[in-house]
Amino acid sequence: MTSATVRQKARLPLAFSVPKGGDWRNEDSFHRSTKGVYALSDGASVSFDSASWARILVQTLVSISMIAA
């Protein structure tokens, strides 16, 4: 194994998300494919079930991107 291969395998995708504070749930969503396609969605905290919609959005976007690639 070359050093470039080791560096590539050592990289981990990191995603940080911070709730607004107080009793608010964090409704953001992040998804990454095995081929390196990333999607991030900011779940709007005042809409109905925004965490689920954010999750559906990022998973669908990554899936569509994988088909088109």
N, C-alpha and C positions, 0 to 999 in steps of 0.2 A: 504494500500500500504506500503510495506517495504522500508527501506532506500536504500537497494540495487536496488530496482525497480526504485526509484526516481533518483538515480545516473545514472542508465542505460538510462533512458529517457532523462536526462539532457544533455547527451553527444551529441554534434553536430559535424558532419563531417566538417572539415575546409580544404580548398585547396587554396593555394596562388600561384599566377603566376605573374611574372613580365616581361613586354615587354623589348626588347633589348635596347630601348631608341630611341630618335629621333622620326621619323615619322613611325616607324615599328609597325605593328599590332601585338598583342599577339595572336598566333595561336595554343597555347597549349590547351589541352582538358582534362577534368576530369569527371568521371562518377562513381556513387555509387548506388548499388542496395539496396533494402529494407532489404535484408538479410546480408548486410555487405561486398559485393564483390566490390572491388575498382579497377579502371583502370585509368592510367595516360598516356598521350601521348604528346610528344614534337613535335609540328608541325614545320616542317622544313620551314623556312621563304622564301627560295629561290625556292621552288617547286610550281607547279600549284595548287592553291586552297587548300593549306595544312591544313587550319583550318577545312574545311569540311571533309577531309580525316582523320584528327585526331579525330574528333567527331564521325565519322562512326566507326573507329577502336575501340574506348573505349566502345561505346554502344554495338557493336557486341560482343566484348570480354566479357562484363558483361552478356549479354544475353546468350551466350554459356555456361558461367560458371554457370549460374542459372539452365540451363537445366541439366548439368552434376552433379550438387550438389544433 
